[in-house]
Amino acid sequence: MIRSTTAKLGKRCATLRVRASPILRPLVATRCITNKADEVFTKLSDENDPKRDAFFNYSWGSWLVNDKQEKAKRVTKFSLEGLTDVLNEIYADSQQLAKTVKSNRIPAPNHKKNLIVTLPHNTMIKDLGTVNPNEKVRVIRMASIHEGKHHRIYKLDTNIDRSFVLRIPYALENGHVIESRLKSEVATMDFAHLKLGINVPKVYCYGVNALNPVRQPFVLEEFIEGKLLMRDWNPLVDDKKDSLPDDNLKSVVEQVSDLQSKLLSMQFNGIGSLYFSKDYERPGEPKKSVYDGESNPDLQGRWIIGPTAERVFWRKKSVLNKEALSKFLGPWSANEPLEVVKNTGLVEAENAKARLALKQADASPEAVDETTLSEQIVSFENLATVGPHLFDSGTTTIPNVKELLKPRLYHPDLDPMNIIVTAEGTPYLLDFEGSSVKPFILHNSPQFVAYDGPKIFDLQEDIPDYEKLVDSEKAQYEFMYKRTRNQFLWDSALNERNNKLISAVAPPVKLLRSPYIAAVERKSDDEYLLIDEALIQLAEVWEVFYKNGLVKDANYPLTFSKETLEKHANDLNAFHEKLISRPFAATQGWIPQDMFENLIKAGILVKESDSSYTVKTENLD
């Protein structure tokens, strides 16, 4: 996600400055590894200068295991010269567009011979400004402003007093996966702006592989000046004296809910993800309209629903080649709303089988045991079995169930950290990676408000003798209350804006989709146990759900033996103990860099002979 430069970047940052010279343009690399920045000079024309490499290397954290390999995957070295050529190309295009295209038209994306794609309606003179005659666009300063989970963000300042954002994805997945992700994300941003009226950064151009002039997959887009909405978000703030929610807290929820309401306003004719029509062509197949009622000829046929780009379908799937993966990606008919659940289970099972085969052949460097992979396969196949039975489109027990099953746009990062508010108060939704079109009944709550723990709506009424409790106990209940309050504020905002969809947050509906949500949100290998837990909970209430008309089938599709249930309970307890007893287990061994260095100095992290790090808990105070 893009960080505004008005936000503090912490002690770690990186900048490049280009100084004009009649002979050469030395590059100044500034890396703020401490509070005092160092400068490194390099010739702009020398792409192989090793001094430049530090600017492209990952630096925001380290891993306890496989640190070198993980950082190597996140190197984002690109061609500064090629980037400059691309900037000058889109400026040249803007001059030509001024002569040939009316300002109110929306031309189709332009797929160029050098393998970049430009969006002409975003590269008009009114969007880019002009360059003085006989002058070229030059990058005079470049700052690395964010190193995220999936990509790195650079801010580019130019000699024409205009800033850009360059986003480069990490090479964590196979090339065909990165290609599909980028194509879908840009098309979804385009759709969100042109059709839904959502403010997003203008995308000027993009490239989906390393064969373009930038020599990396990339997106070049508008830089939005402002502050992150997260600055106003304090999830544990106290209520006001009149017991009403804090004004800032409520304002943040409402601003994010406004964006969600726009995302949900369109009903689609299929399930998958959005692409530009030319990016997903199926020879011999008739093109289907993405939605009904389009009257603008410039938008008719502009987008198409193609394979899903949702993260669960590509995250850590590098062992599956393009052909193997594509079988599970859709797109699917709007009349088969639960196919996405079934295929989530199938793709995860296929991935676990492929990983297990490599492990058994002693050809896998992964630190995961065969037993875990074998049990994953069972869990995911169980999810695929249950998926088609989760919801009955004919039920009258769930109000407006047909509305809930209609495909709508799902944004996985609907979060204050992904929204910048300008000085004028205009919110911009930034990163659209992993967006998909699927039934609203399968959308999960945004992570910044999601809470599945014990619900406390009133401390005095819900907790007996609350005032007599010690402070530590009060603090625990207050935490539960505030998390409950935040989720309630979110659900209330949904009800105000889309009351026909409010049944999706009813507890029985949440329980029905919980195995699927556990799969979508799974972050580690051991979290297949959370899918099992959700499936077992469903088994316990299935008969009641059937009698009340929530589900169509009288018998639950799965059976669990007593031994299976006992083993699951033991495994789940061991998993939770592992999270508590092993520091950084929840982050899969990743540690922010400043903390990592401080822990080494304190003797808490010790490097082993295999270059991994061990946490010496005995050295903790």
C-alpha positions as CSV (number, residue, x, y, z in Angstrom):
1,M,0.0,0.0,0.0
2,I,1.2,3.5,-0.8
3,R,2.4,5.6,2.0
4,S,2.0,9.4,1.9
5,T,5.2,11.3,2.4
6,T,3.5,13.2,5.2
7,A,3.6,10.0,7.3
8,K,6.7,9.1,9.3
9,L,8.7,6.4,7.5
10,G,10.5,5.4,10.6
11,K,14.3,5.1,10.8
12,R,14.6,3.1,7.6
13,C,14.1,4.8,4.3
14,A,15.9,5.0,1.0
15,T,16.2,7.9,-1.5
16,L,17.9,8.4,-4.8
17,R,18.7,11.8,-6.1
18,V,19.8,12.6,-9.7
19,R,21.9,15.7,-10.2
20,A,22.1,17.2,-13.7
21,S,25.6,17.4,-15.2
22,P,26.7,18.3,-18.7
23,I,28.8,15.1,-18.7
24,L,27.1,12.6,-16.6
25,R,24.3,12.3,-14.0
26,P,25.6,10.9,-10.7
27,L,23.0,9.1,-8.7
28,V,22.9,9.8,-4.9
29,A,21.6,7.0,-2.8
30,T,20.5,7.9,0.7
31,R,19.7,5.1,3.1
32,C,18.4,6.1,6.5
33,I,19.5,3.0,8.4
34,T,20.2,5.2,11.4
35,N,19.0,8.7,12.2
36,K,21.9,10.0,10.1
37,A,21.7,9.2,6.4
38,D,24.7,8.1,4.3
39,E,25.1,9.1,0.6
40,V,26.4,6.8,-2.1
41,F,27.3,8.2,-5.6
42,T,26.8,6.2,-8.8
43,K,26.7,7.0,-12.5
44,L,23.1,7.0,-13.8
45,S,24.4,5.4,-17.0
46,D,26.0,2.5,-15.1
47,E,23.2,0.0,-14.5
48,N,25.7,-2.6,-13.1
49,D,27.2,-0.4,-10.4
50,P,27.0,-2.5,-7.2
51,K,26.7,0.6,-5.1
52,R,23.2,1.0,-6.5
53,D,22.0,-2.4,-5.4
54,A,21.4,-1.4,-1.8
55,F,18.5,0.8,-3.0
56,F,16.7,-2.3,-4.4
57,N,17.4,-4.7,-1.6
58,Y,14.7,-5.6,1.0
59,S,15.4,-3.9,4.3
60,W,12.2,-3.6,6.4
61,G,12.6,-6.9,8.2
62,S,14.4,-10.2,8.6
63,W,13.4,-13.8,9.0
64,L,14.5,-16.3,11.6
65,V,14.8,-19.0,9.0
66,N,15.9,-18.7,5.3
67,D,16.5,-15.0,5.7
68,K,18.9,-14.7,2.7
69,Q,16.5,-16.6,0.4
70,E,13.4,-14.6,1.6
71,K,15.2,-11.3,1.0
72,A,16.5,-12.4,-2.4
73,K,12.8,-12.9,-3.5
74,R,12.1,-9.3,-2.6
75,V,14.9,-7.6,-4.6
76,T,13.3,-5.1,-6.9
77,K,16.1,-4.1,-9.2
78,F,14.8,-2.2,-12.2
79,S,16.1,-0.1,-15.0
80,L,16.2,3.6,-14.1
81,E,17.0,4.4,-17.8
82,G,14.1,2.3,-19.0
83,L,11.8,4.0,-16.5
84,T,12.9,7.4,-17.8
85,D,12.1,6.2,-21.4
86,V,8.6,5.1,-20.3
87,L,8.0,8.5,-18.6
88,N,9.0,10.3,-21.8
89,E,6.9,8.0,-23.9
90,I,3.6,8.7,-22.0
91,Y,4.3,12.4,-22.2
92,A,4.8,12.1,-26.0
93,D,1.6,10.1,-26.1
94,S,-0.2,12.9,-24.3
95,Q,0.8,15.4,-27.0
96,Q,-0.6,13.1,-29.7
97,L,-3.8,12.4,-27.8
98,A,-4.4,16.1,-27.5
99,K,-4.6,16.2,-31.3
100,T,-6.6,13.1,-31.9
101,V,-8.9,12.3,-28.9
102,K,-11.6,14.5,-27.4
103,S,-11.1,15.1,-23.8
104,N,-14.5,13.6,-22.8
105,R,-13.7,10.2,-24.5
106,I,-12.4,7.1,-22.8
107,P,-10.1,5.3,-25.3
108,A,-9.4,1.6,-24.8
109,P,-6.1,0.6,-23.1
110,N,-3.1,0.8,-25.5
111,H,-1.0,-2.3,-25.7
112,K,2.3,-1.2,-27.0
113,K,5.1,-3.0,-28.9
114,N,7.5,-2.6,-26.0
115,L,5.1,-4.6,-23.8
116,I,3.8,-1.7,-21.7
117,V,0.1,-0.9,-21.6
118,T,-1.0,2.7,-21.3
119,L,-4.4,4.0,-20.2
120,P,-4.9,6.9,-22.6
121,H,-7.7,8.6,-20.7
122,N,-5.3,9.0,-17.7
123,T,-2.4,10.3,-19.9
124,M,-4.0,13.4,-21.3
125,I,-2.2,16.7,-20.9
126,K,-4.7,17.7,-18.2
127,D,-3.5,14.7,-16.2
128,L,0.2,15.0,-16.8
129,G,0.9,18.6,-17.6
130,T,3.4,19.6,-20.2
131,V,7.2,19.5,-20.8
132,N,9.1,22.5,-22.1
133,P,10.1,22.3,-25.7
134,N,13.4,20.4,-26.2
135,E,13.2,19.1,-22.6
136,K,13.0,15.5,-21.5
137,V,11.4,14.2,-18.4
138,R,13.9,13.2,-15.8
139,V,13.7,11.6,-12.4
140,I,15.5,13.9,-10.0
141,R,14.7,12.1,-6.8
142,M,13.4,8.7,-5.9
143,A,12.3,7.4,-2.5
144,S,11.5,4.0,-1.3
145,I,8.4,4.7,0.7
146,H,7.0,1.2,1.5
147,E,8.1,-2.4,1.5
148,G,4.9,-4.4,1.8
149,K,4.0,-8.0,1.8
150,H,3.7,-8.4,-1.9
151,H,5.3,-5.3,-3.5
152,R,7.6,-2.3,-3.1
153,I,6.5,1.3,-3.5
154,Y,8.8,4.0,-4.9
155,K,8.0,7.7,-5.1
156,L,9.5,9.5,-8.2
157,D,10.0,13.2,-8.2
158,T,10.7,14.7,-11.7
159,N,12.1,17.8,-13.2
160,I,8.6,19.0,-14.2
161,D,7.4,19.3,-10.6
162,R,5.3,16.2,-10.7
163,S,5.5,13.1,-8.7
164,F,4.7,9.5,-9.6
165,V,4.4,6.2,-7.8
166,L,6.2,3.1,-9.1
167,R,4.9,-0.2,-7.7
168,I,7.0,-3.4,-8.3
169,P,5.7,-6.8,-7.1
170,Y,8.1,-9.2,-5.4
171,A,9.0,-12.3,-7.2
172,L,7.2,-14.5,-4.7
173,E,5.1,-16.3,-7.2
174,N,5.4,-17.7,-10.7
175,G,5.5,-15.2,-13.5
176,H,2.1,-16.1,-14.9
177,V,0.5,-15.5,-11.5
178,I,2.1,-12.0,-11.2
179,E,1.0,-11.2,-14.7
180,S,-2.6,-12.1,-14.0
181,R,-2.6,-10.2,-10.7
182,L,-1.3,-7.0,-12.3
183,K,-3.7,-7.2,-15.2
184,S,-6.7,-7.7,-12.9
185,E,-5.7,-5.1,-10.3
186,V,-5.3,-2.3,-12.9
187,A,-8.6,-3.2,-14.6
188,T,-10.4,-3.3,-11.2
189,M,-9.0,0.2,-10.3
190,D,-10.1,1.4,-13.7
191,F,-13.6,0.0,-13.2
192,A,-13.8,1.4,-9.7
193,H,-13.1,4.9,-10.9
194,L,-15.0,5.0,-14.2
195,K,-18.0,3.0,-13.2
196,L,-18.3,3.2,-9.4
197,G,-17.0,6.8,-8.9
198,I,-14.4,5.7,-6.4
199,N,-11.3,7.9,-6.1
200,V,-8.2,5.9,-6.9
201,P,-4.7,6.9,-8.1
202,K,-4.7,7.3,-11.9
203,V,-2.8,4.4,-13.5
204,Y,-0.7,5.8,-16.4
205,C,0.8,2.5,-17.6
206,Y,1.9,-0.9,-16.5
207,G,3.9,-3.9,-17.6
208,V,3.2,-7.5,-16.6
209,N,6.7,-9.1,-17.0
210,A,10.4,-8.2,-17.2
211,L,10.5,-7.8,-21.0
212,N,9.4,-4.2,-20.9
213,P,11.8,-1.2,-20.7
214,V,11.6,-1.1,-16.8
215,R,12.8,-4.8,-16.8
216,Q,10.4,-5.6,-14.0
217,P,6.6,-6.1,-13.8
218,F,5.4,-2.7,-12.7
219,V,2.6,-0.2,-12.3
220,L,3.2,3.5,-12.8
221,E,0.5,5.7,-11.2
222,E,-0.4,9.0,-9.7
223,F,1.1,10.0,-6.4
224,I,-1.6,11.1,-3.9
225,E,-0.6,13.7,-1.3
226,G,-2.3,13.4,2.0
227,K,-2.5,11.4,5.2
228,L,-3.3,7.8,5.9
229,L,-6.8,7.4,7.4
230,M,-5.1,5.0,9.9
231,R,-3.9,8.1,11.7
232,D,-7.4,8.7,12.9
233,W,-8.1,5.1,13.8
234,N,-7.7,4.1,17.5
235,P,-9.6,0.8,17.9
236,L,-9.2,0.8,21.7
237,V,-10.2,4.4,22.4
238,D,-12.6,5.0,25.2
239,D,-16.2,5.9,24.6
240,K,-17.4,9.5,25.2
241,K,-18.8,10.5,28.6
242,D,-22.3,9.9,27.3
243,S,-21.3,6.3,26.4
244,L,-21.5,7.0,22.7
245,P,-18.6,6.0,20.4
246,D,-15.7,8.3,19.9
247,D,-16.3,10.7,17.0
248,N,-13.0,9.9,15.2
249,L,-13.6,6.1,15.6
250,K,-17.1,6.4,14.1
251,S,-15.9,8.7,11.3
252,V,-13.3,6.2,10.2
253,V,-15.8,3.4,10.1
254,E,-18.2,5.5,8.1
255,Q,-15.6,6.6,5.6
256,V,-14.5,3.0,4.9
257,S,-18.2,1.9,4.8
258,D,-18.9,4.5,2.2
259,L,-16.2,3.0,0.0
260,Q,-17.6,-0.5,0.6
261,S,-21.1,0.7,-0.4
262,K,-19.8,1.9,-3.7
263,L,-18.0,-1.4,-4.3
264,L,-21.2,-3.3,-3.6
265,S,-23.4,-1.1,-5.8
266,M,-22.8,-3.2,-8.9
267,Q,-24.2,-6.7,-9.5
268,F,-22.2,-8.8,-11.9
269,N,-23.0,-11.5,-14.3
270,G,-20.3,-13.9,-13.3
271,I,-17.8,-14.8,-10.6
272,G,-14.0,-14.3,-10.9
273,S,-12.0,-11.1,-11.3
274,L,-12.1,-8.1,-13.6
275,Y,-9.8,-7.7,-16.5
276,F,-9.6,-5.5,-19.6
277,S,-11.2,-7.4,-22.5
278,K,-8.0,-7.7,-24.5
279,D,-6.2,-9.1,-21.5
280,Y,-8.5,-12.1,-21.3
281,E,-9.5,-13.2,-24.7
282,R,-11.0,-16.7,-25.3
283,P,-11.1,-17.5,-29.0
284,G,-14.3,-19.0,-30.1
285,E,-16.2,-18.0,-27.0
286,P,-18.9,-15.3,-27.2
287,K,-18.1,-12.3,-25.0
288,K,-20.5,-11.9,-22.1
289,S,-21.3,-8.5,-20.6
290,V,-19.9,-8.0,-17.1
291,Y,-23.0,-6.2,-15.9
292,D,-26.3,-5.1,-17.4
293,G,-27.4,-1.7,-18.7
294,E,-24.3,0.0,-19.9
295,S,-25.2,2.9,-22.2
296,N,-21.8,4.6,-22.6
297,P,-20.2,3.2,-25.8
298,D,-16.7,3.8,-24.5
299,L,-17.4,1.5,-21.6
300,Q,-19.3,-1.2,-23.4
301,G,-17.1,-4.3,-23.6
302,R,-14.2,-2.5,-21.8
303,W,-14.0,-5.1,-19.0
304,I,-14.5,-8.8,-18.7
305,I,-14.8,-11.3,-15.9
306,G,-11.9,-13.7,-16.0
307,P,-10.1,-16.1,-13.6
308,T,-10.2,-15.1,-10.0
309,A,-7.2,-13.2,-8.7
310,E,-8.1,-13.6,-5.1
311,R,-5.0,-14.3,-2.9
312,V,-6.1,-17.7,-1.7
313,F,-5.8,-18.9,-5.3
314,W,-2.2,-17.8,-5.9
315,R,-0.5,-17.3,-2.5
316,K,2.3,-19.9,-2.1
317,K,1.2,-21.9,-5.1
318,S,4.5,-21.8,-6.9
319,V,4.6,-25.7,-7.1
320,L,1.6,-25.6,-9.5
321,N,2.3,-24.7,-13.1
322,K,0.0,-22.5,-15.1
323,E,-2.0,-25.4,-16.5
324,A,-2.5,-27.1,-13.2
325,L,-3.5,-23.9,-11.4
326,S,-5.9,-22.6,-14.1
327,K,-8.3,-25.5,-13.6
328,F,-9.4,-24.1,-10.3
329,L,-9.6,-20.3,-11.1
330,G,-12.9,-20.0,-13.0
331,P,-14.6,-17.8,-14.1
332,W,-17.8,-19.3,-12.8
333,S,-21.4,-18.7,-13.6
334,A,-23.5,-16.4,-11.4
335,N,-25.9,-19.3,-11.1
336,E,-23.2,-21.4,-9.3
337,P,-22.4,-19.1,-6.4
338,L,-20.7,-21.8,-4.3
339,E,-18.2,-23.0,-6.9
340,V,-15.7,-20.5,-5.6
341,V,-15.8,-22.3,-2.2
342,K,-15.5,-25.7,-3.7
343,N,-12.5,-24.6,-5.9
344,T,-10.8,-22.9,-2.9
345,G,-10.7,-26.3,-1.3
346,L,-9.7,-28.1,-4.5
347,V,-6.8,-25.8,-5.3
348,E,-5.4,-25.9,-1.8
349,A,-5.7,-29.7,-1.8
350,E,-3.9,-29.9,-5.1
351,N,-1.2,-27.5,-3.9
352,A,-0.7,-29.6,-0.7
353,K,-0.4,-32.8,-2.8
354,A,2.3,-31.3,-5.0
355,R,4.2,-30.0,-2.0
356,L,4.0,-33.4,-0.3
357,A,5.3,-35.1,-3.5
358,L,8.3,-32.9,-3.5
359,K,8.9,-33.5,0.2
360,Q,8.7,-37.3,-0.2
361,A,11.1,-37.0,-3.1
362,D,13.5,-35.1,-0.9
363,A,13.3,-32.2,-3.4
364,S,11.8,-29.5,-1.2
365,P,13.6,-27.0,1.0
366,E,10.4,-26.2,2.9
367,A,10.4,-26.4,6.7
368,V,7.2,-28.3,6.9
369,D,6.7,-32.0,7.7
370,E,4.9,-34.6,5.7
371,T,2.2,-35.2,8.3
372,T,1.1,-31.6,8.2
373,L,0.8,-31.6,4.4
374,S,-1.1,-34.9,4.5
375,E,-3.6,-33.6,7.0
376,Q,-4.0,-30.4,5.0
377,I,-5.1,-32.4,2.0
378,V,-7.9,-34.0,4.1
379,S,-9.0,-30.6,5.4
380,F,-9.1,-28.9,2.0
381,E,-10.9,-31.8,0.4
382,N,-13.4,-31.7,3.2
383,L,-13.9,-28.0,2.5
384,A,-14.5,-28.8,-1.2
385,T,-17.1,-31.4,-0.2
386,V,-19.0,-29.1,2.2
387,G,-18.8,-26.0,0.0
388,P,-21.7,-26.7,-2.4
389,H,-24.0,-27.4,0.6
390,L,-23.4,-24.3,2.7
391,F,-26.2,-22.1,1.5
392,D,-29.7,-22.8,0.0
393,S,-30.8,-20.2,-2.5
394,G,-34.4,-21.1,-1.9
395,T,-34.4,-20.6,1.9
396,T,-36.8,-18.1,3.4
397,T,-35.0,-18.2,6.8
398,I,-32.2,-15.9,5.6
399,P,-33.9,-12.6,4.5
400,N,-32.9,-11.5,1.0
401,V,-30.8,-14.6,0.4
402,K,-30.9,-14.2,-3.4
403,E,-29.4,-10.7,-3.0
404,L,-26.7,-12.1,-0.8
405,L,-25.8,-14.7,-3.4
406,K,-25.4,-12.2,-6.2
407,P,-21.8,-11.5,-7.2
408,R,-20.4,-8.2,-6.0
409,L,-16.9,-6.7,-6.0
410,Y,-14.8,-7.8,-3.0
411,H,-11.8,-5.7,-1.9
412,P,-9.5,-7.6,0.5
413,D,-7.7,-4.5,1.8
414,L,-10.6,-2.3,2.8
415,D,-8.7,-0.8,5.6
416,P,-7.7,2.7,6.9
417,M,-4.0,1.7,6.1
418,N,-5.1,1.5,2.5
419,I,-6.8,4.9,2.3
420,I,-5.2,8.3,1.9
421,V,-7.2,11.4,2.7
422,T,-6.2,14.6,0.9
423,A,-6.0,18.0,2.5
424,E,-9.5,18.7,1.0
425,G,-10.9,15.6,2.8
426,T,-11.2,13.4,-0.2
427,P,-10.5,9.7,0.5
428,Y,-8.5,7.6,-2.1
429,L,-8.6,3.8,-2.1
430,L,-5.1,2.7,-3.1
431,D,-4.1,-1.0,-3.4
432,F,-6.6,-3.3,-5.2
433,E,-4.5,-6.4,-5.3
434,G,-6.4,-9.6,-4.9
435,S,-9.8,-8.1,-5.6
436,S,-12.5,-10.4,-6.9
437,V,-16.1,-10.7,-7.8
438,K,-18.0,-13.2,-5.6
439,P,-21.3,-13.5,-3.7
440,F,-21.6,-11.0,-0.9
441,I,-22.5,-13.8,1.5
442,L,-18.9,-15.0,1.1
443,H,-17.4,-11.6,1.9
444,N,-15.6,-11.4,5.3
445,S,-15.4,-8.3,7.5
446,P,-12.4,-6.0,7.0
447,Q,-9.5,-7.0,9.3
448,F,-9.4,-3.6,11.1
449,V,-12.9,-4.3,12.6
450,A,-13.2,-8.1,12.4
451,Y,-13.8,-9.8,15.8
452,D,-14.9,-13.3,16.4
453,G,-14.2,-13.5,20.2
454,P,-16.7,-13.3,23.1
455,K,-19.2,-10.5,22.5
456,I,-19.6,-7.8,25.3
457,F,-22.1,-5.1,24.5
458,D,-22.3,-3.5,27.9
459,L,-19.7,-4.0,30.6
460,Q,-22.0,-3.2,33.5
461,E,-24.9,-5.5,32.3
462,D,-22.9,-8.3,30.6
463,I,-20.2,-8.8,33.3
464,P,-21.5,-9.6,36.8
465,D,-19.8,-7.5,39.6
466,Y,-17.6,-5.7,36.9
467,E,-16.8,-2.9,39.3
468,K,-15.4,-5.4,41.9
469,L,-12.9,-6.9,39.5
470,V,-9.2,-6.1,39.7
471,D,-7.7,-3.8,37.0
472,S,-6.1,-6.5,35.0
473,E,-9.4,-8.4,34.7
474,K,-11.3,-5.2,33.8
475,A,-8.7,-4.5,31.1
476,Q,-9.4,-7.9,29.5
477,Y,-13.2,-7.3,29.4
478,E,-12.7,-3.7,28.2
479,F,-10.7,-5.1,25.3
480,M,-13.5,-7.5,24.4
481,Y,-16.1,-4.7,24.7
482,K,-14.2,-2.4,22.4
483,R,-13.6,-5.0,19.8
484,T,-17.3,-5.9,19.9
485,R,-18.2,-2.2,19.6
486,N,-16.0,-1.8,16.5
487,Q,-17.5,-4.8,14.8
488,F,-21.0,-3.5,15.7
489,L,-20.3,0.0,14.3
490,W,-19.2,-1.7,11.0
491,D,-22.3,-3.8,10.8
492,S,-24.5,-0.9,11.7
493,A,-22.9,1.2,8.9
494,L,-23.6,-1.7,6.5
495,N,-27.2,-1.8,7.6
496,E,-27.6,2.0,7.0
497,R,-26.2,1.8,3.5
498,N,-27.3,-1.6,2.3
499,N,-30.0,-3.0,4.5
500,K,-30.9,-5.8,2.1
501,L,-27.4,-7.2,2.8
502,I,-27.4,-7.1,6.5
503,S,-28.4,-10.7,6.9
504,A,-24.8,-11.6,5.9
505,V,-23.6,-10.7,9.3
506,A,-26.1,-12.8,11.2
507,P,-24.3,-15.3,13.5
508,P,-25.7,-18.4,11.7
509,V,-24.6,-17.1,8.3
510,K,-21.2,-16.3,9.7
511,L,-20.9,-19.8,11.1
512,L,-21.9,-21.3,7.7
513,R,-19.2,-19.5,5.8
514,S,-16.6,-19.8,8.6
515,P,-14.7,-22.8,7.0
516,Y,-14.4,-20.9,3.8
517,I,-13.2,-17.7,5.6
518,A,-10.7,-19.7,7.6
519,A,-9.2,-21.0,4.3
520,V,-9.2,-17.5,2.7
521,E,-7.5,-16.0,5.7
522,R,-5.0,-18.8,6.4
523,K,-1.5,-17.5,6.8
524,S,0.5,-20.5,8.0
525,D,0.7,-24.2,7.3
526,D,-0.7,-25.1,10.8
527,E,-3.8,-23.0,10.3
528,Y,-5.6,-25.8,8.4
529,L,-6.6,-26.7,12.0
530,L,-8.8,-23.6,12.0
531,I,-10.6,-24.9,8.9
532,D,-11.1,-28.2,10.7
533,E,-12.4,-26.4,13.8
534,A,-15.0,-24.5,11.7
535,L,-16.1,-27.7,9.9
536,I,-16.5,-29.5,13.2
537,Q,-18.5,-26.7,14.7
538,L,-20.8,-26.8,11.6
539,A,-21.3,-30.5,12.1
540,E,-22.6,-29.9,15.7
541,V,-25.3,-27.4,14.6
542,W,-26.2,-28.8,11.1
543,E,-29.3,-30.6,12.3
544,V,-30.6,-27.5,14.0
545,F,-29.8,-25.4,10.9
546,Y,-31.7,-27.9,8.7
547,K,-34.8,-27.9,11.0
548,N,-34.9,-24.1,10.8
549,G,-34.6,-24.1,7.0
550,L,-31.0,-22.6,6.9
551,V,-29.6,-25.5,4.8
552,K,-31.2,-27.8,2.2
553,D,-29.6,-31.1,3.1
554,A,-30.7,-33.0,6.2
555,N,-27.4,-34.8,6.6
556,Y,-24.1,-33.1,7.1
557,P,-21.7,-34.0,4.2
558,L,-18.9,-35.1,6.5
559,T,-18.6,-37.5,9.5
560,F,-16.0,-37.3,12.2
561,S,-15.0,-40.2,14.4
562,K,-14.4,-39.9,18.1
563,E,-10.7,-40.5,17.5
564,T,-10.6,-37.7,14.9
565,L,-12.3,-35.2,17.2
566,E,-9.9,-36.0,20.0
567,K,-6.9,-35.7,17.8
568,H,-8.1,-32.4,16.5
569,A,-8.6,-31.0,20.0
570,N,-5.1,-32.0,20.9
571,D,-3.6,-30.6,17.7
572,L,-5.5,-27.3,18.1
573,N,-4.4,-26.9,21.7
574,A,-0.8,-27.6,20.6
575,F,-1.1,-25.0,17.8
576,H,-2.3,-22.3,20.2
577,E,0.5,-23.2,22.7
578,K,3.0,-22.9,19.9
579,L,1.7,-19.4,19.1
580,I,2.1,-18.4,22.7
581,S,5.4,-20.1,23.5
582,R,7.3,-19.4,20.2
583,P,8.0,-15.7,19.7
584,F,7.2,-14.5,16.1
585,A,5.3,-17.7,15.2
586,A,2.3,-15.5,14.3
587,T,4.4,-13.6,11.7
588,Q,6.0,-16.8,10.4
589,G,9.4,-15.8,11.8
590,W,9.5,-12.3,10.3
591,I,10.7,-9.5,12.5
592,P,10.8,-5.7,11.8
593,Q,14.4,-4.8,11.1
594,D,15.0,-2.3,14.0
595,M,13.7,-4.9,16.4
596,F,15.7,-7.6,14.8
597,E,19.0,-5.7,15.2
598,N,18.1,-4.7,18.8
599,L,17.4,-8.4,19.7
600,I,20.7,-9.5,18.3
601,K,22.5,-6.8,20.3
602,A,20.7,-7.9,23.4
603,G,21.7,-11.6,22.9
604,I,18.1,-12.7,22.5
605,L,18.6,-13.7,18.9
606,V,21.5,-16.0,18.2
607,K,22.8,-17.0,14.8
608,E,23.2,-20.7,14.3
609,S,25.7,-22.6,12.1
610,D,23.0,-23.0,9.4
611,S,22.5,-19.2,9.3
612,S,19.1,-19.4,11.0
613,Y,18.4,-17.5,14.2
614,T,17.2,-19.0,17.6
615,V,15.3,-17.0,20.2
616,K,17.1,-17.4,23.6
617,T,14.1,-16.8,25.9
618,E,16.4,-17.2,28.9
619,N,17.9,-13.8,28.0
620,L,14.6,-12.0,28.2
621,D,14.2,-9.8,31.2
